[in-house]
Amino acid sequence: MNKGPLIGRGRTADIYAWGDDRVIKLFNADCPLSWAQHEMEIAQIVEKAGLPAPHVEPELVQADGRAGIVYERLCGISMLRLLQSKPWKVAALGRLMADLHAAIHRCTTTQLSTHKSRLQRSIEQASPLPGMLRQAALKALAGLPEGQTLCHGDFHPDNIIMTERGPRVIDWMTAAQGDPLADVARTVMILRLGDAPSGVRGRWLISFLRDTFYASYINRYLYAGSIMRRDVDAWQLPTMAARLNEEIPAEHGRLLRLIEEALTEQETAGA
């Protein structure tokens, strides 16, 4: 089968139509084959667990000399776009995202790399991170629990597609096994980094909606699981330090300030 029109483009792969009801994710020619194989394994684990994710075909496909994964084509818009078009639904969508995240965390696996090992590697390789903060982040990480919970690794509103059959979670490439609160801390960090630039019209409204969505998400997740907020906060320092290895220069200044604040809070709490 020949690929159809280009649908989307990312840093490591392009998405093309593949027939009427499927898409193919074609990895860049310079990407190792193991990347595609790894993502397919994750997709199969997720589908076997019965989670709301797109169906994946059982074998890799070659097209234009590139490795590809064939997925079910989802018809709908992302939760982020829905938030932008219907802001009055912000609180309800925050609670929905928390429920989806909790559903993922009811699944366990021993087939994936651990979340802690990935964080450690990223912290060690994060060049913008000063040595003192690096050591503090690694020390904080060492004291946190392991786990066998399925963690999405990059769970946020743009990775949730709202379809007629309900929400579907996409982009499982960074899935891992670990403590679910590490996964929550990653989501919290992404939501906290979502500040509107100064000078943008309606900045106060954007900030209000972001804060309302964040509060609805975290309060729902914590309440449903009888979890203390401090247990999520314990993951913030290593999570933000690891983020600095993702090569997003626009975030560096804000991340470093947040890391220093988290370190100060930890030192105050331990005093």
Backbone as a ProteinNet text record, in pm:
[ID]
protein_1_A
[PRIMARY]
MNKGPLIGRGRTADIYAWGDDRVIKLFNADCPLSWAQHEMEIAQIVEKAGLPAPHVEPELVQADGRAGIVYERLCGISMLRLLQSKPWKVAALGRLMADLHAAIHRCTTTQLSTHKSRLQRSIEQASPLPGMLRQAALKALAGLPEGQTLCHGDFHPDNIIMTERGPRVIDWMTAAQGDPLADVARTVMILRLGDAPSGVRGRWLISFLRDTFYASYINRYLYAGSIMRRDVDAWQLPTMAARLNEEIPAEHGRLLRLIEEALTEQETAGA
[TERTIARY]
84.7	0	88	51.4	124.6	71.9	163.5	121.3	42.4	-47.3	-129.1	-68.1	-150.9	-100.7	-34.9	58.2	121.9	19.2	13.6	-81.7	-11	105.5	177.6	326.3	405.2	550.8	608.4	696.3	761.7	912.6	983.1	1129	1189.2	1120.5	1178.1	1097.5	976.6	892.4	788.4	733.9	623	502	383.4	258.3	188.9	155.6	86.7	-42.7	-138.8	-258	-215.2	-287.4	-257.5	-392	-443.1	-578.3	-679.9	-802.4	-911	-918.6	-874.2	-900.1	-774.6	-657.8	-533.9	-432.2	-329	-217	-89	16.6	147.3	243.5	311.1	415	548.2	606.1	732	847.4	937.7	1052.2	1153.8	1223.1	1325.3	1431	1490.2	1585.3	1705.9	1741.6	1858.3	1824.2	1697.1	1657.4	1688.3	1742.6	1768.7	1638.7	1646.1	1529.2	1475.3	1562	1519.9	1417.5	1420.1	1322	1181.8	1165.9	1035.8	993	1085.4	1053.1	1010.1	1080.1	1046.7	908	876.3	743.4	634.3	658.2	557.4	534	639.9	625.7	541.6	566.5	488.8	341.4	316.5	178.7	104.4	173.7	110.3	81.6	172	149	26.5	19.1	-91.8	-223.8	-223.8	-347.5	-391	-296.7	-329.9	-389.2	-346.7	-398.5	-539.9	-588.3	-723.5	-737.1	-628.8	-633.2	-685.5	-739.6	-796.3	-687.5	-638.2	-529.9	-561.5	-502.9	-530.6	-480.7	-557.9	-516.9	-389	-301.1	-175.3	-168.5	-120.8	-102.3	14.7	15.1	110.5	253	276.7	410.8	453.9	585.6	639.9	623.8	614.8	600.8	718.7	765.5	870.4	808.3	838	790	896.8	932.3	1036.6	1167.7	1195.3	1318	1317.6	1200.6	1188.4	1097.4	1128.1	1045.3	919.6	807.1	681	593.3	510.7	411.3	274.2	184.7	50.4	-45.9	-112.7	-208.3	-348.5	-446.7	-583.8	-585.2	-662.2	-673	-783.3	-748.3	-843.4	-907.4	-1038.4	-1112.2	-1154.3	-1098.3	-1131.6	-1025.9	-1036.5	-939.7	-876	-760.8	-692.6	-768.2	-747.3	-807.5	-759.3	-635	-584.3	-664.5	-691.9	-771.3	-914.4	-967.8	-1102.5	-1105	-1001.1	-990.7	-987.5	-916.4	-905	-1036.2	-1114	-1239.2	-1358.5	-1351.7	-1462.4	-1408.1	-1355.9	-1289.1	-1380.5	-1511.4	-1602.2	-1600.5	-1538.8	-1529.6	-1399.9	-1324.9	-1190.1	-1187.3	-1276.4	-1272.9	-1309.6	-1413	-1455.2	-1345.9	-1276.1	-1170	-1048.9	-1021.5	-913.9	-943.4	-1069.4	-1107.2	-1101.7	-1142.9	-1136.8	-992.5	-901	-761.8	-708.1	-749.1	-706.5	-759.5	-884.2	-941.8	-869.3	-833.7	-757.6	-620.4	-555.6	-423.3	-432	-532.7	-551	-577.9	-651.9	-679.2	-550.1	-461.8	-331.5	-254.2	-260.5	-181.4	-238.6	-352.3	-403	-339.9	-260.8	-193.4	-48.8	0.4	139.1	212.3	343.7	425.6	566.6	632.9	774.5	854.8	796.1	856.2	926.1	919.8	974.1	1090.8	1168.4	1274.1	1212	1289.2	1232.9	1237.8	1136.7	1128.1	1247.9	1288.5	1400.2	1530.4	1554.5	1679	1681.3	1564.3	1558.6	1583.2	1522.7	1545.6	1693.1	1753.3	1894.1	1981.9	1957.3	2038.1	2020.6	1898	1872.4	1935.4	1929.1	1990.1	2141.6	2201.5	2347	2390	2302.3	2338.6	2290.4	2217.8	2160	2268.7	2316.6	2427.1	2392.6	2266.4	2238.7	2233.3	2243.5	2224.2	2356.5	2367.4	2490.6	2519.9	2648.9	2689.8	2622.5	2607.5	2546.8	2401.6	2328.7	2189.1	2178.1	2273.1	2273.5	2286	2381.3	2402.2	2281.1	2218.6	2100	1984.7	1968.1	1861.1	1884.5	2009.2	2041.9	2022.5	2058.4	2038.6	1890.3	1810.1	1665.2	1606.5	1651.5	1600.6	1633.5	1752.9	1796.1	1705.1	1645.5	1560.6	1415.4	1382	1242.5	1216.6	1091.2	1061.2	1067.5	1093.3	1079.4	931.4	899.3	760.9	743.5	628.7	597.8	468.2	433.1	315.3	348.5	253.7	269.8	258.7	364.4	367.8	375	292.4	289.4	418.7	465.7	592.4	580.8	466.6	448.9	299.5	230	84.1	39.4	-22.4	-71.6	-186.7	-258.3	-381.3	-362.2	-242.9	-223	-200.5	-185.5	-169.9	-297	-407.7	-538.7	-628.5	-677.7	-764	-908.4	-994.3	-1136	-1212.7	-1254.3	-1324.4	-1469.6	-1548.7	-1689	-1700.9	-1599	-1599.9	-1532.9	-1503.2	-1439.6	-1295.4	-1229	-1090.1	-995.4	-891.6	-788.4	-652.1	-563.9	-432.3	-330.6	-250.8	-151.8	-9.9	89.5	229.7	285.3	294.7	342.1	491.7	563.5	703.8	787.8	754.6	835	777	686.7	628.2	736.5	714.9	811.8	737.3	807.6	749.5	811.3	728.8	782	673.8	704	608.8	511.5	380.2	284.5	298.3	344.7	356.1	468.4	564.4	665.9	601.2	505.4	432.4	344.9	281.5	199.8	288.1	405	495.9	536.7	555.4	587.2	472.9	349	233.3	222.5	241.1	236.2	339.9	460.7	566.2	526.1	472.3	433.2	326.3	229.9	124.2	179.4	275.4	334.4	418.5	476.9	560.2	477.8	347.6	262.5	221.2	306.5	275.1	259.5	161.8	150.3	258.3	320.3	425.1	370.4	454.2	412.5	381.9	280.1	242.7	134.6	102.8	-2.1	-138.7	-227.5	-362	-435.9	-505.6	-579.9	-491.5	-369.6	-276.3	-336	-408	-467.6	-567.6	-643.9	-742.5	-673.7	-567.1	-491.1	-435.8	-381.1	-325.7	-434.4	-551.8	-663.3	-709.8	-723.2	-768.2	-664.5	-536.8	-432.1	-436.9	-449.7	-451.4	-575.6	-689.1	-812.7	-801.8	-747.7	-730.4	-635.4	-523.4	-425.4	-487.5	-559.9	-620.2	-722.5	-802.6	-903.6	-837	-730.1	-657.6	-595.5	-513.1	-436.8	-526.8	-627.9	-717.1	-796.1	-841.7	-914.6	-824.7	-703.7	-613.4	-578.3	-542.9	-503.3	-619.5	-736.8	-852.8	-892.9	-896.5	-940.2	-845.3	-717.3	-619.8	-577.6	-641.2	-604.9	-454.3	-403.6	-260	-231.2	-119.1	-77.3	1	-20.4	46.2	198.1	246.1	391.2	458.3	382.4	440.6	462.9	378.8	401	514.9	514.1	616.9	758	769.8	901.3	968.1	887.7	941.5	973.1	935	947.9	1093.1	1180.3	1318.9	1386.7	1387.9	1451.6	1378.6	1247.4	1171.7	1208.1	1216.3	1252	1397.4	1484.7	1625.3	1641.7	1568.1	1574.8	1520.8	1422.6	1363.1	1467.7	1567.8	1669.9	1751.2	1739.9	1810.5	1730.2	1611.9	1526.1	1548.9	1647.1	1691.4	1578.8	1516.8	1414.8	1464.3	1552.2	1617.6	1521.3	1403	1308.2	1263.6	1276.4	1233.6	1345.5	1469.8	1582.1	1577.9	1555.1	1555.9	1448.7	1328.4	1217.8	1242.2	1292.5	1318.9	1423.6	1530.2	1634.6	1581.4	1494.7	1434.4	1345.8	1266.4	1178.6	1259.5	1369.5	1455.2	1514.1	1561.8	1617.9	1511	1388	1278.4	1247.1	1244.1	1214.7	1323.2	1448.6	1559.2	1548.6	1516.1	1500.3	1387.8	1276.9	1164.1	1202.4	1279.2	1322.4	1415.2	1506.9	1599.5	1526.8	1425.7	1347.1	1267.5	1207.6	1128.6	1214.4	1340.7	1428.5	1500.4	1487.3	1556.3	1494.9
-120	0	124.7	224	349.7	444.4	520.8	616.8	729.2	789.2	900	1033.9	1137.3	1272.5	1280.2	1374.5	1401.8	1462.1	1407.7	1455.8	1535.4	1489.6	1557.4	1529	1613.5	1599.6	1627.4	1537.8	1554.4	1552.6	1550.4	1554.9	1424.5	1312.5	1182.5	1107.9	1155.8	1079.2	1169.1	1120.2	1185.9	1093	1153.4	1076.1	1096.5	985.8	989.8	908.7	945.9	862.4	726.5	622.7	485.4	416.9	431.8	386	483.1	435.4	524	539.7	439	440.1	417.6	431.6	412.2	520.7	529.8	618.6	539.2	586.6	524.3	627.6	589	673	626.3	707.5	673.3	744.3	664.9	721.5	775.9	881.9	939.9	835.3	849.6	750	733.8	840.8	831	777.5	741.9	685.4	535.2	484	340	260	142.5	55	21	16.9	-18.8	79.1	205.3	302	260.5	224.5	180.8	51.8	-40.8	-167.6	-143.8	-51.7	-20.8	40.4	134.8	197.4	95.5	4.6	-96.9	-186.9	-224.4	-307.3	-236.7	-106.6	-29.9	-26.1	2	10	-121.2	-231.9	-362.1	-388.5	-345.9	-358.4	-276.8	-153.6	-63.7	-119.7	-170.7	-225	-350.4	-435.7	-557.1	-523.9	-412.4	-370.1	-312.7	-291.6	-240.5	-91.2	-19.1	125.5	198.2	319.5	395.3	454.7	374.5	416.1	362.5	418.9	371	228	151	14.7	21.2	-76	-81.7	-213.1	-208.4	-330.1	-410.3	-543.5	-628.6	-629	-572.3	-578	-442	-418.7	-298	-302.4	-183.6	-170	-88.1	-120.9	-42.7	40.5	169.5	257.7	363	379.5	475.8	449.7	322.5	289	326.2	353.2	394	296.3	274.6	187.4	261.4	192.5	256	168.9	233.9	167.1	212.1	117	148.1	149.7	262.9	281.7	306	280	323.4	475.9	526.3	670.7	723.5	816.3	873.5	998	1004.8	1121.7	1206	1323.2	1410.9	1519.1	1596.2	1701.9	1674.3	1734.5	1714.3	1786.2	1739.2	1805.7	1950.4	1975.7	2112.5	2202.9	2157.6	2238.2	2255.8	2152.9	2165.3	2268.4	2270.8	2371.3	2512.3	2527.3	2658.2	2703.9	2609.5	2646.4	2652.1	2578.2	2574.7	2589.2	2707.7	2726.2	2705.2	2712.7	2691.6	2545.7	2456.8	2316.7	2286.2	2387.8	2368.9	2279.6	2301.3	2222.6	2076.4	2055.4	1918.9	1843.5	1911.5	1845.5	1815	1901.2	1872.1	1745.7	1730.7	1609.4	1485.6	1501.9	1390.4	1345.6	1440.3	1403.1	1328	1368.9	1298.2	1155.2	1136.6	1002.4	913.4	969.6	894.4	855.2	947.4	919.1	809.2	816.7	714.6	577.4	575	448.1	385.9	468.8	418.7	359.8	427	386.6	266.1	218.2	91.8	-29.6	-4.1	-111.3	-124.5	-245.8	-270.6	-343.6	-331.8	-399.2	-418.4	-520.5	-541.5	-549.1	-502.7	-517.5	-391.5	-284	-156.9	-112.2	-19	40.2	120.3	144.5	211.6	363.4	426.8	572.6	635.6	576.8	633.2	628.7	519.5	510.4	613.5	640.7	742.7	881	909.4	1039.2	1056.1	953.1	962.2	992.6	921	941.9	1083.7	1133.1	1268.6	1374.9	1355.6	1451.8	1456.1	1339.2	1332	1397.4	1394.6	1446.4	1588.9	1648.6	1782.3	1889.5	1936.6	2032.1	2167.9	2218	2348.1	2343.6	2223.7	2207.7	2226.5	2328.3	2346.9	2225.2	2201.6	2082.6	2065.1	2174.2	2164.7	2118.7	2175.7	2136.9	1994	1954.1	1817.3	1717.1	1742.1	1651.7	1649.8	1765.9	1771.9	1693.3	1704.1	1632.1	1481.6	1438	1295.5	1240.1	1318.9	1276.3	1261.7	1358.5	1350.5	1229	1203.6	1090.5	957.8	946.3	820.2	778.8	875.1	844.2	817	820	800.6	655.3	611.1	468.7	424.8	295.8	232.2	197.7	112.2	70.6	-4.1	-67.1	-142.1	-91.8	31.5	93.6	139	123.3	175.4	327.3	395.9	542.6	587.9	683.2	731.5	803.1	887.4	956.2	1095.4	1129.7	1263.7	1293.7	1283	1290.5	1435.7	1490.3	1628.2	1642.1	1755.7	1766.5	1750.5	1777.9	1764.8	1619.4	1530.2	1387.6	1309.1	1380.2	1317.2	1361.7	1266.5	1296.6	1267.4	1366.6	1353.1	1301.3	1175.3	1113.3	1086.4	1044.5	1011.6	891.8	808	689.9	715.9	842.1	877.5	919.9	966.3	1012.6	896.8	924.5	826.6	890.5	817.1	868.4	824.2	919	890	918.7	892.3	926.3	856.9	725	642.8	613.9	683.2	653.1	654.5	738.8	752.1	674.1	580.7	501.4	423.8	404.7	335	270.5	194.7	141.5	214.7	240.5	313.2	352.2	454	507.7	598.9	579.8	664.2	812.2	844.9	986.9	1055.5	978.2	1035.8	1081	1003.5	1038.1	1160.8	1168.3	1284.9	1409.2	1393.5	1508.2	1562.9	1474.5	1519.3	1602.8	1556.7	1632.2	1766.9	1767.5	1892.4	1990.9	1941.7	2028.8	2090.1	2009.2	2060	2167.4	2145.7	2244.4	2372.6	2360.1	2478.2	2558.5	2491.2	2560.8	2633.1	2613.5	2666.3	2810.5	2896.8	3038.7	3107	3195.6	3277.7	3385.5	3415.6	3518.2	3654.6	3735.4	3870.1	3950.3	4035.4	4118.3	4057.6	3928.5	3863.7	3911.3	3943.9	3988.6	3873.9	3907.3	3805.4	3715.2	3763.2	3679.8	3637	3726.1	3693	3579	3578.3	3472.9	3339.2	3343.2	3220.3	3163.4	3250.3	3205.7	3149.8	3215.4	3168	3030	3010.8	2881.9	2773	2806.1	2708.4	2668.7	2767.6	2739.4	2659.2	2690.5	2617	2472.5	2454.2	2318.8	2239.5	2300.3	2233.6	2193.7	2286.7	2258	2145.3	2147.1	2042.2	1906.3	1903.3	1777.7	1723.4	1804.3	1752.6	1720.8	1802.8	1777.2	1648	1625.3	1502.9	1380.3	1387.5	1273	1242.5	1345.2	1324.8	1272.2	1330	1290	1145.7	1111.2	976.5	869.4	901.2	802.8	819.1	912.6	941.2	965	1051.5	1078.7	1217.3	1229.8	1358.3	1435	1563.9	1646.8	1643.3	1631.2	1630.4	1510.7	1400.7	1282.9	1307	1389.2	1429.6	1531.6	1626.2	1731.1	1673.6	1558.2	1498	1462.9	1444	1410.3	1532.9	1652	1769.6	1806.2	1802.7	1843	1755.8	1622.5	1542.9	1550.1	1565.2	1573.3	1699	1812.6	1937.6	1937	1877.8	1869.9	1785.8	1675.7	1589.5	1661	1747.1	1819.9	1906.3	1951.4	2035.9	1961.9	1830	1752.8	1740.9	1801.3	1789.4	1900.5	1983.3	2082.4	2176.7	2241	2342.1	2472.1	2546.8	2662.5	2763.6	2780.6	2880.2	2847.8	2721.3	2681.5	2689.3	2703.5	2685.1	2779.5	2907.1	3003.6	2973.7	2948.5	2920.3	2789.3	2687.9	2560.1	2575.2	2647.2	2664.3	2736.6	2836.2	2905.5	2810	2728.8	2633.9	2527.3	2483	2384.3	2442	2566.1	2630.2	2647.5	2682.5	2694.9	2560.8	2454.4	2320.9	2276.9	2307.2	2271.2	2345.9	2474.6	2554.4	2499.1	2461.3	2405.7	2274.2	2190.4	2064	2088.5	2182.7	2212.4	2270	2354.5	2412	2303.5	2213	2105.5	2011.4	1994.5	1902.4	1965.6	2097.8	2167.8	2138.2
0	0	0	-80.7	-84.1	22.5	80.7	182.2	118	196.3	149.3	186.8	201.3	232.4	369.8	383.6	511.1	607.4	729.1	829.9	938.6	976.9	1084.1	1076.6	1140.2	1136.1	1273.8	1319.7	1448.4	1432.8	1546.2	1541.3	1490.7	1513.5	1476.4	1371.1	1338	1246	1180.5	1068.5	999.1	1001.9	1001.9	1001.6	867.8	800.2	671.3	679.7	594.8	580.8	524.7	564	520.7	496.5	377.6	351.3	409.3	425.5	469.8	621.3	696.2	839.8	923.7	862	936.1	900.4	982.5	954.9	972	909.2	929.5	985.8	1093.1	1152.3	1094.7	1007	940.9	1011.4	1066.2	1137	1036.6	1076.4	990.6	954.9	838.3	789.2	882	955.7	1043.8	1182.7	1207.2	1336.1	1338.2	1446.4	1455.2	1445.4	1385.3	1375.9	1514.3	1612.2	1748.9	1804.9	1758.6	1806.8	1765	1638.9	1590.1	1659.4	1675.6	1742.2	1886.1	1953.4	2092.8	2103.2	2015.2	2020.8	1991.7	1898.4	1868.9	1990.2	2058.8	2178.4	2284.2	2302.2	2399.4	2357.3	2228.5	2179	2200.8	2184.9	2204.4	2352.1	2440.4	2584.1	2625.1	2574.3	2607.6	2557.4	2434	2378.1	2453.9	2488.7	2563.5	2698.9	2758.3	2888.3	2878.7	2756.2	2738.4	2761	2750.5	2772.7	2648.5	2668.5	2554.8	2466.9	2376.2	2285.9	2147.6	2042.6	1906.8	1885.8	1809.4	1772.8	1689.1	1709.4	1634.7	1558.8	1434.3	1355.7	1412.9	1396.4	1468.3	1414.3	1295.1	1238.6	1183.7	1186.6	1126.4	974.6	914	769.4	717.6	598.1	533.1	420.4	417.8	311.1	284	159.9	121.3	195.6	224.6	294.6	441.2	497.1	637	711.3	840	922.7	965.6	961.4	997	1084.9	1165.5	1249.8	1202.2	1180	1132.2	1250.7	1267.4	1375.4	1318.7	1403.5	1375.3	1359.9	1264	1247.5	1338.9	1424.5	1518.8	1459.2	1466.9	1417.3	1536.5	1548.9	1660.3	1674.4	1781.3	1810.5	1945.2	1967.6	2095.3	2207.3	2328.4	2444.4	2453.8	2413.6	2416.6	2324.9	2203.3	2110	2160.7	2224.5	2280.8	2392.5	2473.9	2579	2520.4	2409.7	2346.7	2284.9	2231.9	2165.7	2261.1	2371.8	2468.1	2610	2642.3	2772.2	2893.1	2873.7	2986.3	3034.6	2958.1	2997.5	3071.5	3108	3159.5	3283.2	3379.2	3502.9	3475.2	3393.3	3361.7	3286.7	3196.5	3120.8	3208.9	3306	3400.9	3480.8	3522.3	3596.7	3506.5	3381.7	3287.1	3266.2	3253.3	3234	3355.3	3474.4	3595.9	3595.9	3555	3551	3450.2	3334.3	3234.6	3288.8	3356.2	3411	3517	3601.2	3704.5	3642	3530.1	3462.2	3409.7	3354.2	3308.5	3425.9	3540.1	3656.1	3728.7	3687	3742.4	3673.2	3569.8	3495.8	3544.1	3545	3583.3	3470.3	3469.7	3369.1	3422.8	3374.4	3405	3275.1	3166.2	3033.6	2982.7	3059.7	3012.6	3099.2	3048.2	3129.1	3242.7	3346.5	3463.1	3448.2	3505.1	3500.4	3570.6	3683.9	3759.7	3679.9	3608	3530.3	3418.5	3358.9	3254.1	3310.8	3426	3489	3524.4	3579.8	3617.7	3497.1	3388.1	3267.7	3214.9	3214	3163.7	3252.6	3383.7	3476.3	3455.6	3440.1	3421.2	3290	3189.5	3057.1	3031.8	3126.6	3105.5	3116.4	3003.6	3003.2	3066.1	3060	3121.9	3274.6	3333.5	3477.2	3550.9	3639.1	3716.7	3803.9	3831.2	3904.1	4038.7	4114.4	4246.3	4236.5	4139.2	4121.9	4068.4	3985.3	3934	4050.3	4137.8	4250.4	4343.7	4363.1	4448.6	4386.9	4254.4	4186.4	4191.5	4170.8	4175.7	4316.9	4417.6	4556.3	4588.1	4542.5	4565.7	4495.1	4373	4295.9	4363.2	4417.4	4478.8	4593.7	4661.6	4775.8	4741.7	4612.7	4571.7	4532.4	4542.2	4521	4375.4	4356.5	4226.4	4208.5	4114.2	4096	3966.1	3951	3829.3	3765.1	3798.4	3737.3	3595.4	3504.4	3368.6	3371.8	3328.9	3324.9	3179.5	3142.6	3004.9	2967.9	3056.7	3033.5	2975.3	2916.4	2858.2	2847.4	2959.7	2961.5	2978.1	2872.7	2876.2	2776	2776.5	2695.3	2545.6	2493.7	2349.6	2307.5	2405	2376.3	2407.5	2415.9	2435.1	2320	2242.8	2129	2168.4	2150.7	2186	2064.5	2068	1956.2	1993.4	1895.8	1922.3	2015.6	2019.5	2105.7	2240.5	2266.6	2392	2371.6	2477.1	2464.2	2437.3	2357.1	2328.1	2354.5	2421.5	2458.5	2353.5	2305.9	2201.8	2252.4	2166.8	2189.5	2314.4	2307.2	2418.4	2409.6	2324.8	2299.3	2426.9	2523.1	2644.3	2761.8	2735.7	2843.9	2917.8	3047.7	3131.6	3247.7	3328	3450.6	3568.2	3670.2	3783.9	3882.1	3960.4	4057.3	3983.7	4000.6	3927.5	3957.8	4078	4113.8	4037	3986.9	3898.4	3768.4	3719.6	3598	3620.5	3737	3772.4	3782.2	3841.5	3855.7	3719.7	3621.7	3485.7	3429	3447.2	3398	3468.2	3599.9	3676.6	3624	3598.5	3546.3	3412.6	3321.5	3190	3204.3	3292.1	3311.6	3374.3	3463.4	3526.4	3427.7	3329.1	3230.8	3125.6	3127.2	3021.3	3036.2	3085.1	3099.5	2964	2952.2	2832.1	2834.9	2722.1	2718	2760.3	2823.9	2861.4	2735.7	2745.6	2631.5	2544.3	2565.5	2487.2	2535	2439.8	2476.7	2545.2	2654.2	2727.1	2811.5	2844.5	2920.2	3053.3	3118.2	3247.8	3234	3121.7	3100.2	3073.5	2993.2	2965.9	3095.8	3180.8	3308.2	3398.7	3399.7	3482	3437.4	3305.8	3254.3	3283.1	3264.6	3294.8	3441.4	3530.6	3673.9	3712.5	3650.2	3679.3	3632	3512.4	3459.3	3549.1	3585.1	3670.6	3804.5	3868.3	3998.4	3987.9	3881	3863.4	3843.9	3765.5	3740.4	3869	3934.9	4048.5	4167.3	4192.7	4305.6	4284.9	4162.4	4132.1	4149.8	4096.5	4105.1	4251.2	4326.6	4465.5	4549.2	4531.6	4611.8	4581.3	4452.3	4414	4467	4476.7	4523.1	4667.4	4739.2	4879.6	4891.7	4804.1	4794.9	4851.6	4921.6	4973.9	4867.9	4863.4	4763.5	4778.9	4901.4	4922.7	4855	4836.5	4772	4622.6	4561.1	4422.1	4416.4	4507.9	4508	4522.7	4588.4	4607.4	4474.9	4369.6	4238	4152.8	4197.7	4112.5	4081.5	4181.3	4159.6	4053.3	4065.7	3959.3	3825.7	3828.1	3703	3624.7	3693.4	3625.4	3580.7	3661.7	3623.2	3496.6	3487.8	3369	3246.1	3264.7	3152.3	3080.8	3151.8	3091.6	2985.3	2981.6	2879.4	2749.9	2744.9	2627.5	2524.2	2547.7	2449.4	2405.8	2506.6	2481	2546.8	2477.7	2540.1	2601.8	2542.4	2594.3	2737.1	2778.2	2912.1	3015.9	2972.2	3063.6	3183.3	3158.3	3267.5	3370.8	3323.7	3416.3	3491.3	3421.8	3487.7	3597.6	3569.5	3670.4	3793.8	3771.9	3886.5	3967.6	3898	3966.8	4041	3981.7	4047.7	4176.3	4169.1	4288.4	4396.1	4354.6	4451.5	4516.1	4435.3	4488.3	4585.6	4553.1	4641.9	4773.3	4766.4	4889.9	4975.3	4913.2	4987.3	5055.5	4984.2	5042.5	5161.5	5147.8	5255.8	5377.1	5351.7	5461.1	5532.9	5454.2	5513.2	5596	5552.4	5625.1	5743.2	5755.1	5863.9	6000.8
[MASK]
+++++++++++++++++++++++++++++++++++++++++++++++++++++++++++++++++++++++++++++++++++++++++++++++++++++++++++++++++++++++++++++++++++++++++++++++++++++++++++++++++++++++++++++++++++++++++++++++++++++++++++++++++++++++++++++++++++++++++++++++++++++++++++++++++++++++++++++++

